Amino acid sequence: MSKFKNINTALIHGGISTDARTGAVNVPIYQTSTYQQDGLGKMRGYEYTRTGNPTREALEALIAELEEGYAGFAFASGMAAITAVLSLLHSGDRVLISSNVYGGTFRVLDKIFQHFQIYYTIANTADLNAFEQEITPDVKAVIIESPANPLMTVTDIQAISAISHQHDLLVIVDNTFMTPYLQKPLTLGADIVVHSATKYLGGHSDVVAGLAVVSTKELAEKIAFIQNSTGGVLPPFDSFLLIRGIKTLGVRMDRHVQNAEKTAAFLKAHKAVKQVYYPGLKESQGYSVNQKQARNGGVMISFELYENYDIQKFFESLKLIMLAESLGGVESLICHPSTMTHASIPADIRKQVGITDGLIRLSVGIEEIEDIIADLQQAIAESEVM
Ligand SMILES: Cc1ncc(COP(=O)(O)O)c(C=O)c1O
């Protein structure tokens, strides 16, 4: 539980927000690898930065408070956070993954964890019956993204958590797309939340970082041990940048969502657009579930143009919106999932889960909405094949 009633205040004053020793209103960057000890076994709370660092600790306390968890952990990237969490599993275990999770999550399971006899099954977590059917005795965990990347498929986190707990599964939610400002999976029954903090939490496309928040002391002890043993920790400077980004999360997200809603409405009404995937649209899959578990539909939109529009030409015609991997920065970013973020998923699986070669994913920035829409409008016009 946060000590603040309102998340906008918690974003700024949550966790450890000042420096007790000097009164500095920001936690300094403790750029040190080690700490002097006063005698054998006499430490002042820190011994080595892989194990603990005050700047990282301030960030970890902040994200734990925002997600309403027991403890937080900061890693060198979202993938490092996911890898640390998956390291809770043992050889012979199996994990269920939502059918359109981030390509890197799929890849680490498919290409790394399989070497250690940790297996995965792709499950349709948006369909509760189909999901339950996939729970075999070796299944020990489930990883959900809601909305899931890149088709914005919504999963009922509370229902999946309830079913999973009947089978003693660990419920892991990647909350990158929503952030605790829009959705708090631990309050819906999940056990662990992970983030690519590179995205909205950092918010400025200038830091790569990952976070994990756990719901219990027991999980906290295990993840702390894995974090220290495997060592993919977030450096002090990057921890500072992330704290700085999180302070403005609320105002950024409000503006991002406002722009996303207008962009989704524009795309939906456009004659060139075959399909729009945005959980904020009433007719979208999972709209009511998303309304129940999140503040709104978030910022990410995917869409497809009709065949008489050349998507290569569309991408090349954009003047303001940048073609780039990643999302969540103040600037609008666009990508082509099948050749970029989801290229590590084999073509047959991409096809099976609906990630077509015509799919376009847009992270709507906080620029003036008129400018975003005008850029999309002119690029669509340019890309029309006569
Ligand atoms: C939903 C999601 N989870 C995890 C990751 C991996 O995070 P990182 O790139 O910080 O390692 C990404 C990256 O794009 C992502 O979009």
The ligand as a Gaussian input file, in Angstrom:
#p B3LYP/6-31G(d) Opt

LIG

0 1
 C        6.213000      -5.204000     -23.387000
 C        7.705000      -5.280000     -23.339000
 N        8.288000      -6.042000     -22.405000
 C        9.624000      -6.149000     -22.312000
 C       10.454000      -5.483000     -23.189000
 C       11.944000      -5.626000     -23.057000
 O       12.478000      -4.495000     -22.432000
 P       13.942000      -3.895000     -22.701000
 O       14.002000      -3.510000     -24.149000
 O       14.027000      -2.749000     -21.759000
 O       14.909000      -4.988000     -22.394000
 C        9.892000      -4.669000     -24.178000
 C       10.762000      -3.947000     -25.124000
 O       10.342000      -3.428000     -26.133000
 C        8.480000      -4.565000     -24.251000
 O        7.875000      -3.810000     -25.198000

